[in-house]
Amino acid sequence: MKHSKWTGKIKRTAAALAITAFAASAIAFDWPQDETSSDSFFSYFGQYRGGTMESSLIFRDPSPVKAADSGHVSIIITEHDDDYGWFESPLGNAVIIAHEHEYSTIYGNIDRESLHPELFDMDTVSVGQEFGESGNSGWQEGQSCLEFQVLDVKQGIAVNPRTLMPRIGKELPLSIGTVSLDDKNGNTHLLVLEKNLPAGKYAVYHTRQDVSVPYKTVVSINGATVESISYDSMHEVNGKLCVTGNSSYTCATVYPDGKRQLLGNIQLNHGLNRLDVAVMDILGATQNVTYNIEGY
């Protein structure tokens, strides 16, 4: 049997990925490669990349790829062959494993030559079992590193892998970049320059970081939290991945120009408004900044 990029090896249908339903709190995965410091990832879940909001955790260092938990080999995707007309898989060579609790893990950007031949005949793998080396077969901009995804099949959501993996070492430090407010007409107001603004609704943005993404962002007015956006998972709305705050936000809203990231939405009232902005990492460490804005 010839394995091409989308025909692959399909041992289970989507319906058969479900094994037993348990609460998400019962789920835990090991690292899908050698443990490394948490501050050394190439790109975090939820980061802006190539015009999309990243649903993968991308590692930086090339390493053997191994099963994050025991499960069934569901699909193997291999690189495009010349005699097929389909477009390339953005994951490159990839392995998909179905686990208990209706979760699946996806291991992308694997080197084709390193894929263990016996994997194509396996029904199951054990936690920690190696099945290849990270390579440069996916859309990783020349990076030979693992692209790791976790899917909750029952709920139909992409889960931040870091919520389920052991946390090793320190986090990349978070920072709050230049904060700006976009009004209902799409005009941008830099808070370092403008302290008096018309009362009304505004979207709060800051300059994004290149690698790390806050696990949670919070905006408050006069001490009351008005919105919190979480990056623990993404769900699909009309074919687009979204993160959740008071509403579902697509990449176009979260990263409107690829340079800024949405922190939340606020209502400025007449008079003095104290705007508090906070970003929190997955360990709970928080950075915050306060602005006083006069609404008229």
Salt bridges, closest charged atoms under 4 A:
GLU54 OE1 - ARG49 NE 2.51
ASP83 OD2 - LYS2 NZ 3.02
GLU118 OE2 - HIS116 ND1 3.74
ASP123 OD1 - LYS11 NZ 3.09
GLU147 OE2 - ARG49 NH2 3.64
GLU171 OE2 - ARG162 NH2 2.65
ASP182 OD1 - ARG260 NH1 3.00
ASP183 OD2 - HIS189 NE2 2.98
GLU194 OE1 - HIS189 ND1 3.05
ASP257 OD2 - ARG260 NE 3.20
ASP276 OD2 - ARG274 NE 3.18
